[in-house]
Amino acid sequence: MTYVDNELTEEAVPEIWGKLNEYDFGGGAENIDFVIYFDKPNKTCRILMDLYYPEDDFNVPEIDEIAEYYCPVFEDFYKRNKPY
């Protein structure tokens, strides 16, 4: 999943990075990693949320179901914790 933030600065990344990595987003993902990068020409910041599921789990939901669960949870958390 990708979240675009037009206001996040590079200086604020450590603060939000720590909060993202400490929060339990629930759901069925075995592991969640984040990648934050800046698109300087377009003046945007993108936060990628990578979700990992066990290889032997045959009950992994479809991508639409995953997004339906995680997008609102992530956006709500981010709005409450953004460092500006």
N, CA, C and O atoms as a Maestro MAE file, in Angstrom:
{
 s_m_m2io_version
 :::
 2.0.0
}

f_m_ct {
 s_m_title
 :::
 protein
 m_atom[336] {
  # First column is atom index #
  i_m_mmod_type
  r_m_x_coord
  r_m_y_coord
  r_m_z_coord
  i_m_residue_number
  s_m_chain_name
  s_m_pdb_residue_name
  s_m_pdb_atom_name
  i_m_atomic_number
  :::
  1 25 0.847 -1.166 0.000 1 A "MET " " N  " 7
  2 3 0.000 0.000 0.000 1 A "MET " " CA " 6
  3 2 0.893 1.229 0.000 1 A "MET " " C  " 6
  4 15 1.987 1.213 0.564 1 A "MET " " O  " 8
  5 25 0.434 2.266 -0.618 2 A "THR " " N  " 7
  6 3 1.196 3.506 -0.677 2 A "THR " " CA " 6
  7 2 0.349 4.642 -0.122 2 A "THR " " C  " 6
  8 15 -0.831 4.775 -0.445 2 A "THR " " O  " 8
  9 25 0.975 5.457 0.720 3 A "TYR " " N  " 7
  10 3 0.326 6.640 1.273 3 A "TYR " " CA " 6
  11 2 1.181 7.840 0.888 3 A "TYR " " C  " 6
  12 15 2.396 7.826 1.084 3 A "TYR " " O  " 8
  13 25 0.563 8.865 0.347 4 A "VAL " " N  " 7
  14 3 1.294 10.052 -0.077 4 A "VAL " " CA " 6
  15 2 1.026 11.180 0.909 4 A "VAL " " C  " 6
  16 15 -0.120 11.465 1.255 4 A "VAL " " O  " 8
  17 25 2.106 11.817 1.355 5 A "ASP " " N  " 7
  18 3 2.015 12.939 2.290 5 A "ASP " " CA " 6
  19 2 2.803 14.093 1.688 5 A "ASP " " C  " 6
  20 15 4.013 13.986 1.491 5 A "ASP " " O  " 8
  21 25 2.134 15.176 1.401 6 A "ASN " " N  " 7
  22 3 2.789 16.334 0.786 6 A "ASN " " CA " 6
  23 2 3.429 17.270 1.810 6 A "ASN " " C  " 6
  24 15 4.045 18.266 1.428 6 A "ASN " " O  " 8
  25 25 3.295 16.971 3.097 7 A "GLU " " N  " 7
  26 3 3.812 17.872 4.119 7 A "GLU " " CA " 6
  27 2 4.936 17.280 4.962 7 A "GLU " " C  " 6
  28 15 5.652 18.023 5.633 7 A "GLU " " O  " 8
  29 25 5.106 15.974 4.944 8 A "LEU " " N  " 7
  30 3 6.136 15.340 5.751 8 A "LEU " " CA " 6
  31 2 7.519 15.778 5.290 8 A "LEU " " C  " 6
  32 15 7.810 15.797 4.094 8 A "LEU " " O  " 8
  33 25 8.364 16.130 6.245 9 A "THR " " N  " 7
  34 3 9.733 16.546 5.927 9 A "THR " " CA " 6
  35 2 10.703 15.435 6.305 9 A "THR " " C  " 6
  36 15 10.377 14.570 7.117 9 A "THR " " O  " 8
  37 25 11.878 15.460 5.725 10 A "GLU " " N  " 7
  38 3 12.886 14.445 6.023 10 A "GLU " " CA " 6
  39 2 13.279 14.477 7.497 10 A "GLU " " C  " 6
  40 15 13.603 13.438 8.072 10 A "GLU " " O  " 8
  41 25 13.255 15.644 8.106 11 A "GLU " " N  " 7
  42 3 13.617 15.773 9.513 11 A "GLU " " CA " 6
  43 2 12.620 15.062 10.427 11 A "GLU " " C  " 6
  44 15 12.985 14.626 11.519 11 A "GLU " " O  " 8
  45 25 11.379 14.943 9.995 12 A "ALA " " N  " 7
  46 3 10.343 14.331 10.816 12 A "ALA " " CA " 6
  47 2 10.257 12.814 10.636 12 A "ALA " " C  " 6
  48 15 9.512 12.151 11.358 12 A "ALA " " O  " 8
  49 25 11.005 12.262 9.687 13 A "VAL " " N  " 7
  50 3 10.921 10.830 9.406 13 A "VAL " " CA " 6
  51 2 11.245 9.966 10.626 13 A "VAL " " C  " 6
  52 15 10.499 9.025 10.896 13 A "VAL " " O  " 8
  53 25 12.327 10.237 11.383 14 A "PRO " " N  " 7
  54 3 12.610 9.348 12.525 14 A "PRO " " CA " 6
  55 2 11.454 9.237 13.515 14 A "PRO " " C  " 6
  56 15 11.203 8.160 14.057 14 A "PRO " " O  " 8
  57 25 10.756 10.331 13.751 15 A "GLU " " N  " 7
  58 3 9.638 10.308 14.700 15 A "GLU " " CA " 6
  59 2 8.505 9.422 14.192 15 A "GLU " " C  " 6
  60 15 8.019 8.557 14.921 15 A "GLU " " O  " 8
  61 25 8.081 9.634 12.944 16 A "ILE " " N  " 7
  62 3 6.971 8.838 12.419 16 A "ILE " " CA " 6
  63 2 7.417 7.406 12.165 16 A "ILE " " C  " 6
  64 15 6.621 6.478 12.315 16 A "ILE " " O  " 8
  65 25 8.672 7.210 11.784 17 A "TRP " " N  " 7
  66 3 9.212 5.870 11.554 17 A "TRP " " CA " 6
  67 2 9.105 5.019 12.819 17 A "TRP " " C  " 6
  68 15 8.673 3.867 12.771 17 A "TRP " " O  " 8
  69 25 9.497 5.593 13.934 18 A "GLY " " N  " 7
  70 3 9.422 4.874 15.203 18 A "GLY " " CA " 6
  71 2 8.006 4.510 15.570 18 A "GLY " " C  " 6
  72 15 7.748 3.396 16.026 18 A "GLY " " O  " 8
  73 25 7.086 5.432 15.379 19 A "LYS " " N  " 7
  74 3 5.687 5.170 15.714 19 A "LYS " " CA " 6
  75 2 5.083 4.107 14.806 19 A "LYS " " C  " 6
  76 15 4.340 3.241 15.267 19 A "LYS " " O  " 8
  77 25 5.401 4.170 13.518 20 A "LEU " " N  " 7
  78 3 4.874 3.180 12.583 20 A "LEU " " CA " 6
  79 2 5.360 1.779 12.940 20 A "LEU " " C  " 6
  80 15 4.589 0.820 12.912 20 A "LEU " " O  " 8
  81 25 6.617 1.670 13.268 21 A "ASN " " N  " 7
  82 3 7.195 0.361 13.537 21 A "ASN " " CA " 6
  83 2 6.819 -0.201 14.901 21 A "ASN " " C  " 6
  84 15 6.994 -1.395 15.143 21 A "ASN " " O  " 8
  85 25 6.309 0.636 15.793 22 A "GLU " " N  " 7
  86 3 5.913 0.169 17.119 22 A "GLU " " CA " 6
  87 2 4.427 -0.163 17.206 22 A "GLU " " C  " 6
  88 15 4.002 -0.845 18.139 22 A "GLU " " O  " 8
  89 25 3.645 0.301 16.264 23 A "TYR " " N  " 7
  90 3 2.197 0.135 16.341 23 A "TYR " " CA " 6
  91 2 1.780 -1.227 15.793 23 A "TYR " " C  " 6
  92 15 2.317 -1.682 14.783 23 A "TYR " " O  " 8
  93 25 0.836 -1.870 16.447 24 A "ASP " " N  " 7
  94 3 0.295 -3.136 15.983 24 A "ASP " " CA " 6
  95 2 -0.928 -2.835 15.120 24 A "ASP " " C  " 6
  96 15 -1.983 -2.458 15.629 24 A "ASP " " O  " 8
  97 25 -0.774 -3.006 13.822 25 A "PHE " " N  " 7
  98 3 -1.864 -2.702 12.907 25 A "PHE " " CA " 6
  99 2 -2.881 -3.831 12.819 25 A "PHE " " C  " 6
  100 15 -3.865 -3.722 12.087 25 A "PHE " " O  " 8
  101 25 -2.654 -4.908 13.555 26 A "GLY " " N  " 7
  102 3 -3.602 -6.012 13.557 26 A "GLY " " CA " 6
  103 2 -3.660 -6.699 12.208 26 A "GLY " " C  " 6
  104 15 -2.689 -6.690 11.451 26 A "GLY " " O  " 8
  105 25 -4.791 -7.287 11.916 27 A "GLY " " N  " 7
  106 3 -4.948 -7.997 10.651 27 A "GLY " " CA " 6
  107 2 -4.171 -9.298 10.665 27 A "GLY " " C  " 6
  108 15 -3.669 -9.719 11.707 27 A "GLY " " O  " 8
  109 25 -4.074 -9.924 9.523 28 A "GLY " " N  " 7
  110 3 -3.451 -11.230 9.453 28 A "GLY " " CA " 6
  111 2 -2.024 -11.232 8.964 28 A "GLY " " C  " 6
  112 15 -1.440 -12.302 8.797 28 A "GLY " " O  " 8
  113 25 -1.442 -10.072 8.727 29 A "ALA " " N  " 7
  114 3 -0.075 -10.039 8.216 29 A "ALA " " CA " 6
  115 2 0.899 -10.551 9.270 29 A "ALA " " C  " 6
  116 15 0.789 -10.219 10.450 29 A "ALA " " O  " 8
  117 25 1.846 -11.360 8.828 30 A "GLU " " N  " 7
  118 3 2.862 -11.905 9.725 30 A "GLU " " CA " 6
  119 2 3.891 -10.837 10.088 30 A "GLU " " C  " 6
  120 15 4.415 -10.811 11.201 30 A "GLU " " O  " 8
  121 25 4.167 -9.966 9.132 31 A "ASN " " N  " 7
  122 3 5.147 -8.911 9.343 31 A "ASN " " CA " 6
  123 2 4.758 -7.707 8.491 31 A "ASN " " C  " 6
  124 15 4.200 -7.859 7.405 31 A "ASN " " O  " 8
  125 25 5.056 -6.520 8.990 32 A "ILE " " N  " 7
  126 3 4.784 -5.287 8.254 32 A "ILE " " CA " 6
  127 2 6.059 -4.457 8.270 32 A "ILE " " C  " 6
  128 15 6.631 -4.205 9.330 32 A "ILE " " O  " 8
  129 25 6.498 -4.037 7.097 33 A "ASP " " N  " 7
  130 3 7.662 -3.156 6.970 33 A "ASP " " CA " 6
  131 2 7.240 -1.872 6.279 33 A "ASP " " C  " 6
  132 15 6.283 -1.844 5.505 33 A "ASP " " O  " 8
  133 25 7.975 -0.813 6.575 34 A "PHE " " N  " 7
  134 3 7.695 0.477 5.960 34 A "PHE " " CA " 6
  135 2 8.912 0.986 5.215 34 A "PHE " " C  " 6
  136 15 10.051 0.780 5.634 34 A "PHE " " O  " 8
  137 25 8.650 1.653 4.103 35 A "VAL " " N  " 7
  138 3 9.684 2.333 3.338 35 A "VAL " " CA " 6
  139 2 9.179 3.752 3.141 35 A "VAL " " C  " 6
  140 15 8.052 3.958 2.690 35 A "VAL " " O  " 8
  141 25 10.004 4.723 3.476 36 A "ILE " " N  " 7
  142 3 9.628 6.122 3.299 36 A "ILE " " CA " 6
  143 2 10.618 6.741 2.331 36 A "ILE " " C  " 6
  144 15 11.827 6.669 2.551 36 A "ILE " " O  " 8
  145 25 10.122 7.348 1.260 37 A "TYR " " N  " 7
  146 3 11.035 8.019 0.341 37 A "TYR " " CA " 6
  147 2 10.412 9.316 -0.159 37 A "TYR " " C  " 6
  148 15 9.193 9.483 -0.200 37 A "TYR " " O  " 8
  149 25 11.296 10.215 -0.532 38 A "PHE " " N  " 7
  150 3 10.884 11.537 -0.980 38 A "PHE " " CA " 6
  151 2 11.031 11.644 -2.491 38 A "PHE " " C  " 6
  152 15 12.059 11.281 -3.063 38 A "PHE " " O  " 8
  153 25 9.991 12.147 -3.114 39 A "ASP " " N  " 7
  154 3 9.986 12.422 -4.544 39 A "ASP " " CA " 6
  155 2 10.192 13.929 -4.674 39 A "ASP " " C  " 6
  156 15 9.236 14.697 -4.768 39 A "ASP " " O  " 8
  157 25 11.459 14.331 -4.676 40 A "LYS " " N  " 7
  158 3 11.775 15.763 -4.638 40 A "LYS " " CA " 6
  159 2 11.232 16.548 -5.833 40 A "LYS " " C  " 6
  160 15 10.737 17.658 -5.640 40 A "LYS " " O  " 8
  161 25 11.304 16.019 -7.064 41 A "PRO " " N  " 7
  162 3 10.747 16.806 -8.182 41 A "PRO " " CA " 6
  163 2 9.260 17.114 -8.013 41 A "PRO " " C  " 6
  164 15 8.798 18.190 -8.392 41 A "PRO " " O  " 8
  165 25 8.510 16.161 -7.439 42 A "ASN " " N  " 7
  166 3 7.069 16.372 -7.256 42 A "ASN " " CA " 6
  167 2 6.715 16.874 -5.863 42 A "ASN " " C  " 6
  168 15 5.547 17.124 -5.565 42 A "ASN " " O  " 8
  169 25 7.723 17.022 -5.014 43 A "LYS " " N  " 7
  170 3 7.552 17.536 -3.656 43 A "LYS " " CA " 6
  171 2 6.536 16.722 -2.853 43 A "LYS " " C  " 6
  172 15 5.656 17.274 -2.192 43 A "LYS " " O  " 8
  173 25 6.679 15.408 -2.927 44 A "THR " " N  " 7
  174 3 5.810 14.532 -2.155 44 A "THR " " CA " 6
  175 2 6.658 13.513 -1.407 44 A "THR " " C  " 6
  176 15 7.812 13.255 -1.749 44 A "THR " " O  " 8
  177 25 6.061 12.959 -0.400 45 A "CYS " " N  " 7
  178 3 6.678 11.873 0.360 45 A "CYS " " CA " 6
  179 2 5.753 10.680 0.234 45 A "CYS " " C  " 6
  180 15 4.536 10.804 0.375 45 A "CYS " " O  " 8
  181 25 6.331 9.536 -0.030 46 A "ARG " " N  " 7
  182 3 5.537 8.312 -0.142 46 A "ARG " " CA " 6
  183 2 5.943 7.361 0.980 46 A "ARG " " C  " 6
  184 15 7.125 7.135 1.239 46 A "ARG " " O  " 8
  185 25 4.947 6.824 1.620 47 A "ILE " " N  " 7
  186 3 5.172 5.824 2.660 47 A "ILE " " CA " 6
  187 2 4.588 4.522 2.130 47 A "ILE " " C  " 6
  188 15 3.387 4.416 1.884 47 A "ILE " " O  " 8
  189 25 5.454 3.540 1.960 48 A "LEU " " N  " 7
  190 3 5.016 2.237 1.487 48 A "LEU " " CA " 6
  191 2 4.864 1.302 2.670 48 A "LEU " " C  " 6
  192 15 5.752 1.206 3.517 48 A "LEU " " O  " 8
  193 25 3.757 0.629 2.723 49 A "MET " " N  " 7
  194 3 3.492 -0.348 3.772 49 A "MET " " CA " 6
  195 2 3.522 -1.723 3.109 49 A "MET " " C  " 6
  196 15 2.620 -2.071 2.348 49 A "MET " " O  " 8
  197 25 4.554 -2.492 3.400 50 A "ASP " " N  " 7
  198 3 4.694 -3.831 2.837 50 A "ASP " " CA " 6
  199 2 4.183 -4.849 3.850 50 A "ASP " " C  " 6
  200 15 4.628 -4.882 4.997 50 A "ASP " " O  " 8
  201 25 3.249 -5.670 3.411 51 A "LEU " " N  " 7
  202 3 2.633 -6.677 4.270 51 A "LEU " " CA " 6
  203 2 3.113 -8.052 3.842 51 A "LEU " " C  " 6
  204 15 3.083 -8.390 2.659 51 A "LEU " " O  " 8
  205 25 3.551 -8.834 4.801 52 A "TYR " " N  " 7
  206 3 4.038 -10.177 4.525 52 A "TYR " " CA " 6
  207 2 3.145 -11.203 5.212 52 A "TYR " " C  " 6
  208 15 2.780 -11.058 6.379 52 A "TYR " " O  " 8
  209 25 2.809 -12.229 4.468 53 A "TYR " " N  " 7
  210 3 2.000 -13.328 4.982 53 A "TYR " " CA " 6
  211 2 2.814 -14.618 4.902 53 A "TYR " " C  " 6
  212 15 3.662 -14.751 4.019 53 A "TYR " " O  " 8
  213 25 2.578 -15.561 5.795 54 A "PRO " " N  " 7
  214 3 3.309 -16.829 5.740 54 A "PRO " " CA " 6
  215 2 3.093 -17.537 4.394 54 A "PRO " " C  " 6
  216 15 1.985 -17.551 3.858 54 A "PRO " " O  " 8
  217 25 4.153 -18.114 3.868 55 A "GLU " " N  " 7
  218 3 4.062 -18.807 2.579 55 A "GLU " " CA " 6
  219 2 3.082 -19.965 2.611 55 A "GLU " " C  " 6
  220 15 2.420 -20.249 1.613 55 A "GLU " " O  " 8
  221 25 2.985 -20.628 3.742 56 A "ASP " " N  " 7
  222 3 2.117 -21.802 3.825 56 A "ASP " " CA " 6
  223 2 0.683 -21.464 4.234 56 A "ASP " " C  " 6
  224 15 -0.119 -22.368 4.469 56 A "ASP " " O  " 8
  225 25 0.355 -20.194 4.320 57 A "ASP " " N  " 7
  226 3 -1.001 -19.773 4.687 57 A "ASP " " CA " 6
  227 2 -1.851 -19.685 3.420 57 A "ASP " " C  " 6
  228 15 -1.676 -18.776 2.608 57 A "ASP " " O  " 8
  229 25 -2.748 -20.614 3.263 58 A "PHE " " N  " 7
  230 3 -3.587 -20.648 2.067 58 A "PHE " " CA " 6
  231 2 -4.870 -19.835 2.246 58 A "PHE " " C  " 6
  232 15 -5.718 -19.801 1.355 58 A "PHE " " O  " 8
  233 25 -5.005 -19.189 3.387 59 A "ASN " " N  " 7
  234 3 -6.187 -18.380 3.663 59 A "ASN " " CA " 6
  235 2 -5.897 -16.886 3.560 59 A "ASN " " C  " 6
  236 15 -6.629 -16.070 4.121 59 A "ASN " " O  " 8
  237 25 -4.836 -16.525 2.846 60 A "VAL " " N  " 7
  238 3 -4.500 -15.107 2.692 60 A "VAL " " CA " 6
  239 2 -5.611 -14.434 1.889 60 A "VAL " " C  " 6
  240 15 -5.981 -14.907 0.815 60 A "VAL " " O  " 8
  241 25 -6.137 -13.333 2.413 61 A "PRO " " N  " 7
  242 3 -7.222 -12.651 1.705 61 A "PRO " " CA " 6
  243 2 -6.746 -12.061 0.375 61 A "PRO " " C  " 6
  244 15 -5.549 -11.897 0.143 61 A "PRO " " O  " 8
  245 25 -7.698 -11.753 -0.475 62 A "GLU " " N  " 7
  246 3 -7.402 -11.087 -1.749 62 A "GLU " " CA " 6
  247 2 -6.902 -9.674 -1.464 62 A "GLU " " C  " 6
  248 15 -7.166 -9.119 -0.398 62 A "GLU " " O  " 8
  249 25 -6.187 -9.102 -2.414 63 A "ILE " " N  " 7
  250 3 -5.580 -7.776 -2.233 63 A "ILE " " CA " 6
  251 2 -6.621 -6.716 -1.885 63 A "ILE " " C  " 6
  252 15 -6.344 -5.818 -1.091 63 A "ILE " " O  " 8
  253 25 -7.807 -6.810 -2.468 64 A "ASP " " N  " 7
  254 3 -8.849 -5.823 -2.167 64 A "ASP " " CA " 6
  255 2 -9.291 -5.899 -0.709 64 A "ASP " " C  " 6
  256 15 -9.536 -4.874 -0.072 64 A "ASP " " O  " 8
  257 25 -9.392 -7.119 -0.188 65 A "GLU " " N  " 7
  258 3 -9.775 -7.295 1.215 65 A "GLU " " CA " 6
  259 2 -8.682 -6.770 2.146 65 A "GLU " " C  " 6
  260 15 -8.967 -6.154 3.174 65 A "GLU " " O  " 8
  261 25 -7.435 -7.021 1.773 66 A "ILE " " N  " 7
  262 3 -6.309 -6.536 2.573 66 A "ILE " " CA " 6
  263 2 -6.325 -5.015 2.616 66 A "ILE " " C  " 6
  264 15 -6.202 -4.416 3.684 66 A "ILE " " O  " 8
  265 25 -6.476 -4.396 1.459 67 A "ALA " " N  " 7
  266 3 -6.508 -2.928 1.384 67 A "ALA " " CA " 6
  267 2 -7.709 -2.369 2.147 67 A "ALA " " C  " 6
  268 15 -7.597 -1.341 2.815 67 A "ALA " " O  " 8
  269 25 -8.845 -3.035 2.051 68 A "GLU " " N  " 7
  270 3 -10.050 -2.574 2.741 68 A "GLU " " CA " 6
  271 2 -9.841 -2.537 4.249 68 A "GLU " " C  " 6
  272 15 -10.377 -1.666 4.934 68 A "GLU " " O  " 8
  273 25 -9.058 -3.488 4.764 69 A "TYR " " N  " 7
  274 3 -8.785 -3.507 6.195 69 A "TYR " " CA " 6
  275 2 -7.685 -2.508 6.564 69 A "TYR " " C  " 6
  276 15 -7.879 -1.668 7.444 69 A "TYR " " O  " 8
  277 25 -6.538 -2.596 5.898 70 A "TYR " " N  " 7
  278 3 -5.370 -1.848 6.333 70 A "TYR " " CA " 6
  279 2 -5.394 -0.355 5.984 70 A "TYR " " C  " 6
  280 15 -4.882 0.453 6.759 70 A "TYR " " O  " 8
  281 25 -5.966 0.028 4.858 71 A "CYS " " N  " 7
  282 3 -5.959 1.454 4.473 71 A "CYS " " CA " 6
  283 2 -6.586 2.349 5.537 71 A "CYS " " C  " 6
  284 15 -5.943 3.309 5.962 71 A "CYS " " O  " 8
  285 25 -7.803 2.082 5.983 72 A "PRO " " N  " 7
  286 3 -8.393 2.962 7.001 72 A "PRO " " CA " 6
  287 2 -7.637 2.935 8.324 72 A "PRO " " C  " 6
  288 15 -7.503 3.964 8.986 72 A "PRO " " O  " 8
  289 25 -7.139 1.755 8.710 73 A "VAL " " N  " 7
  290 3 -6.404 1.644 9.968 73 A "VAL " " CA " 6
  291 2 -5.122 2.475 9.886 73 A "VAL " " C  " 6
  292 15 -4.796 3.215 10.814 73 A "VAL " " O  " 8
  293 25 -4.398 2.348 8.767 74 A "PHE " " N  " 7
  294 3 -3.165 3.099 8.584 74 A "PHE " " CA " 6
  295 2 -3.441 4.596 8.523 74 A "PHE " " C  " 6
  296 15 -2.767 5.371 9.202 74 A "PHE " " O  " 8
  297 25 -4.409 5.013 7.733 75 A "GLU " " N  " 7
  298 3 -4.697 6.437 7.575 75 A "GLU " " CA " 6
  299 2 -5.130 7.065 8.892 75 A "GLU " " C  " 6
  300 15 -4.708 8.177 9.211 75 A "GLU " " O  " 8
  301 25 -5.963 6.376 9.660 76 A "ASP " " N  " 7
  302 3 -6.376 6.899 10.960 76 A "ASP " " CA " 6
  303 2 -5.175 7.043 11.891 76 A "ASP " " C  " 6
  304 15 -5.009 8.076 12.541 76 A "ASP " " O  " 8
  305 25 -4.340 6.011 11.953 77 A "PHE " " N  " 7
  306 3 -3.152 6.065 12.790 77 A "PHE " " CA " 6
  307 2 -2.227 7.197 12.350 77 A "PHE " " C  " 6
  308 15 -1.719 7.943 13.188 77 A "PHE " " O  " 8
  309 25 -2.008 7.329 11.056 78 A "TYR " " N  " 7
  310 3 -1.087 8.346 10.539 78 A "TYR " " CA " 6
  311 2 -1.602 9.754 10.841 78 A "TYR " " C  " 6
  312 15 -0.832 10.622 11.255 78 A "TYR " " O  " 8
  313 25 -2.874 9.977 10.641 79 A "LYS " " N  " 7
  314 3 -3.443 11.301 10.910 79 A "LYS " " CA " 6
  315 2 -3.311 11.687 12.382 79 A "LYS " " C  " 6
  316 15 -3.108 12.859 12.698 79 A "LYS " " O  " 8
  317 25 -3.426 10.713 13.280 80 A "ARG " " N  " 7
  318 3 -3.294 10.998 14.711 80 A "ARG " " CA " 6
  319 2 -1.837 11.196 15.137 80 A "ARG " " C  " 6
  320 15 -1.574 11.825 16.162 80 A "ARG " " O  " 8
  321 25 -0.902 10.671 14.368 81 A "ASN " " N  " 7
  322 3 0.499 10.662 14.796 81 A "ASN " " CA " 6
  323 2 1.469 11.421 13.898 81 A "ASN " " C  " 6
  324 15 2.676 11.392 14.139 81 A "ASN " " O  " 8
  325 25 0.972 12.093 12.875 82 A "LYS " " N  " 7
  326 3 1.901 12.791 11.992 82 A "LYS " " CA " 6
  327 2 2.621 13.894 12.778 82 A "LYS " " C  " 6
  328 15 2.028 14.576 13.613 82 A "LYS " " O  " 8
  329 25 3.903 14.043 12.488 83 A "PRO " " N  " 7
  330 3 4.735 14.927 13.312 83 A "PRO " " CA " 6
  331 2 4.690 16.405 12.906 83 A "PRO " " C  " 6
  332 15 5.712 17.085 13.006 83 A "PRO " " O  " 8
  333 25 3.581 16.907 12.467 84 A "TYR " " N  " 7
  334 3 3.447 18.329 12.151 84 A "TYR " " CA " 6
  335 2 2.035 18.764 12.420 84 A "TYR " " C  " 6
  336 15 1.701 19.932 12.220 84 A "TYR " " O  " 8
  :::
 }
 m_bond[335] {
  # First column is bond index #
  i_m_from
  i_m_to
  i_m_order
  :::
  1 1 2 1
  2 2 3 1
  3 3 4 2
  4 3 5 1
  5 5 6 1
  6 6 7 1
  7 7 8 2
  8 7 9 1
  9 9 10 1
  10 10 11 1
  11 11 12 2
  12 11 13 1
  13 13 14 1
  14 14 15 1
  15 15 16 2
  16 15 17 1
  17 17 18 1
  18 18 19 1
  19 19 20 2
  20 19 21 1
  21 21 22 1
  22 22 23 1
  23 23 24 2
  24 23 25 1
  25 25 26 1
  26 26 27 1
  27 27 28 2
  28 27 29 1
  29 29 30 1
  30 30 31 1
  31 31 32 2
  32 31 33 1
  33 33 34 1
  34 34 35 1
  35 35 36 2
  36 35 37 1
  37 37 38 1
  38 38 39 1
  39 39 40 2
  40 39 41 1
  41 41 42 1
  42 42 43 1
  43 43 44 2
  44 43 45 1
  45 45 46 1
  46 46 47 1
  47 47 48 2
  48 47 49 1
  49 49 50 1
  50 50 51 1
  51 51 52 2
  52 51 53 1
  53 53 54 1
  54 54 55 1
  55 55 56 2
  56 55 57 1
  57 57 58 1
  58 58 59 1
  59 59 60 2
  60 59 61 1
  61 61 62 1
  62 62 63 1
  63 63 64 2
  64 63 65 1
  65 65 66 1
  66 66 67 1
  67 67 68 2
  68 67 69 1
  69 69 70 1
  70 70 71 1
  71 71 72 2
  72 71 73 1
  73 73 74 1
  74 74 75 1
  75 75 76 2
  76 75 77 1
  77 77 78 1
  78 78 79 1
  79 79 80 2
  80 79 81 1
  81 81 82 1
  82 82 83 1
  83 83 84 2
  84 83 85 1
  85 85 86 1
  86 86 87 1
  87 87 88 2
  88 87 89 1
  89 89 90 1
  90 90 91 1
  91 91 92 2
  92 91 93 1
  93 93 94 1
  94 94 95 1
  95 95 96 2
  96 95 97 1
  97 97 98 1
  98 98 99 1
  99 99 100 2
  100 99 101 1
  101 101 102 1
  102 102 103 1
  103 103 104 2
  104 103 105 1
  105 105 106 1
  106 106 107 1
  107 107 108 2
  108 107 109 1
  109 109 110 1
  110 110 111 1
  111 111 112 2
  112 111 113 1
  113 113 114 1
  114 114 115 1
  115 115 116 2
  116 115 117 1
  117 117 118 1
  118 118 119 1
  119 119 120 2
  120 119 121 1
  121 121 122 1
  122 122 123 1
  123 123 124 2
  124 123 125 1
  125 125 126 1
  126 126 127 1
  127 127 128 2
  128 127 129 1
  129 129 130 1
  130 130 131 1
  131 131 132 2
  132 131 133 1
  133 133 134 1
  134 134 135 1
  135 135 136 2
  136 135 137 1
  137 137 138 1
  138 138 139 1
  139 139 140 2
  140 139 141 1
  141 141 142 1
  142 142 143 1
  143 143 144 2
  144 143 145 1
  145 145 146 1
  146 146 147 1
  147 147 148 2
  148 147 149 1
  149 149 150 1
  150 150 151 1
  151 151 152 2
  152 151 153 1
  153 153 154 1
  154 154 155 1
  155 155 156 2
  156 155 157 1
  157 157 158 1
  158 158 159 1
  159 159 160 2
  160 159 161 1
  161 161 162 1
  162 162 163 1
  163 163 164 2
  164 163 165 1
  165 165 166 1
  166 166 167 1
  167 167 168 2
  168 167 169 1
  169 169 170 1
  170 170 171 1
  171 171 172 2
  172 171 173 1
  173 173 174 1
  174 174 175 1
  175 175 176 2
  176 175 177 1
  177 177 178 1
  178 178 179 1
  179 179 180 2
  180 179 181 1
  181 181 182 1
  182 182 183 1
  183 183 184 2
  184 183 185 1
  185 185 186 1
  186 186 187 1
  187 187 188 2
  188 187 189 1
  189 189 190 1
  190 190 191 1
  191 191 192 2
  192 191 193 1
  193 193 194 1
  194 194 195 1
  195 195 196 2
  196 195 197 1
  197 197 198 1
  198 198 199 1
  199 199 200 2
  200 199 201 1
  201 201 202 1
  202 202 203 1
  203 203 204 2
  204 203 205 1
  205 205 206 1
  206 206 207 1
  207 207 208 2
  208 207 209 1
  209 209 210 1
  210 210 211 1
  211 211 212 2
  212 211 213 1
  213 213 214 1
  214 214 215 1
  215 215 216 2
  216 215 217 1
  217 217 218 1
  218 218 219 1
  219 219 220 2
  220 219 221 1
  221 221 222 1
  222 222 223 1
  223 223 224 2
  224 223 225 1
  225 225 226 1
  226 226 227 1
  227 227 228 2
  228 227 229 1
  229 229 230 1
  230 230 231 1
  231 231 232 2
  232 231 233 1
  233 233 234 1
  234 234 235 1
  235 235 236 2
  236 235 237 1
  237 237 238 1
  238 238 239 1
  239 239 240 2
  240 239 241 1
  241 241 242 1
  242 242 243 1
  243 243 244 2
  244 243 245 1
  245 245 246 1
  246 246 247 1
  247 247 248 2
  248 247 249 1
  249 249 250 1
  250 250 251 1
  251 251 252 2
  252 251 253 1
  253 253 254 1
  254 254 255 1
  255 255 256 2
  256 255 257 1
  257 257 258 1
  258 258 259 1
  259 259 260 2
  260 259 261 1
  261 261 262 1
  262 262 263 1
  263 263 264 2
  264 263 265 1
  265 265 266 1
  266 266 267 1
  267 267 268 2
  268 267 269 1
  269 269 270 1
  270 270 271 1
  271 271 272 2
  272 271 273 1
  273 273 274 1
  274 274 275 1
  275 275 276 2
  276 275 277 1
  277 277 278 1
  278 278 279 1
  279 279 280 2
  280 279 281 1
  281 281 282 1
  282 282 283 1
  283 283 284 2
  284 283 285 1
  285 285 286 1
  286 286 287 1
  287 287 288 2
  288 287 289 1
  289 289 290 1
  290 290 291 1
  291 291 292 2
  292 291 293 1
  293 293 294 1
  294 294 295 1
  295 295 296 2
  296 295 297 1
  297 297 298 1
  298 298 299 1
  299 299 300 2
  300 299 301 1
  301 301 302 1
  302 302 303 1
  303 303 304 2
  304 303 305 1
  305 305 306 1
  306 306 307 1
  307 307 308 2
  308 307 309 1
  309 309 310 1
  310 310 311 1
  311 311 312 2
  312 311 313 1
  313 313 314 1
  314 314 315 1
  315 315 316 2
  316 315 317 1
  317 317 318 1
  318 318 319 1
  319 319 320 2
  320 319 321 1
  321 321 322 1
  322 322 323 1
  323 323 324 2
  324 323 325 1
  325 325 326 1
  326 326 327 1
  327 327 328 2
  328 327 329 1
  329 329 330 1
  330 330 331 1
  331 331 332 2
  332 331 333 1
  333 333 334 1
  334 334 335 1
  335 335 336 2
  :::
 }
}
